[in-house]
């Protein structure tokens, strides 16, 4: 398979990362570059051209998955400076529609890749960044802790196939959003 006309390096990297995400979700970190290449419709050499090793690809995938969630939260932040803006955006990015499935997928993907050198450090830094950003959001430590842990808990349930039903997700969202308005 040669290079597809009109597809640049960034598009090819996106194709590889998307394929890698699916392969890791299905197979875990034992997946191979060959598995990713097949899923992407590329040669192994094309994957290696963009990611020099499986470790490099897993690190890039980890960063990509976390960056996608950060962007989803940023896309939902309200204008203004009202306390709880970030927390509300975090809740919406996690609990709108079928987003909880993506939370579960992200958590399971990070767990699967944790055996890869550097992944747990990236995930740990990301968690610390969220804690720091939430601390600057004007909410109590209790509210922040409940929000972060409740979303992760619901995501893990979804990842295990125990997805909360729509009414449970709606109720969770309502209760968590109450925590984002200090004084209520």
Secondary structure, 3 states (H helix, E strand, C coil): CCCCCCCCHHHHHHHHHHHHHHHHHHHHHHCCHHHHHHHHCCCHHHHHHHCCCHHHHHHHHHHHHHHHHHHHHHCCCCCCCCCCHHHHHHHHHHHCCCHHHHHHHHHHHHHHHCCCCCHHHHHHHHHHHHHHHHHCCCCCHHHHHHHHHHHHHHHHHHHCCCCCCHHHHHHHHHHHHHCCCCCC
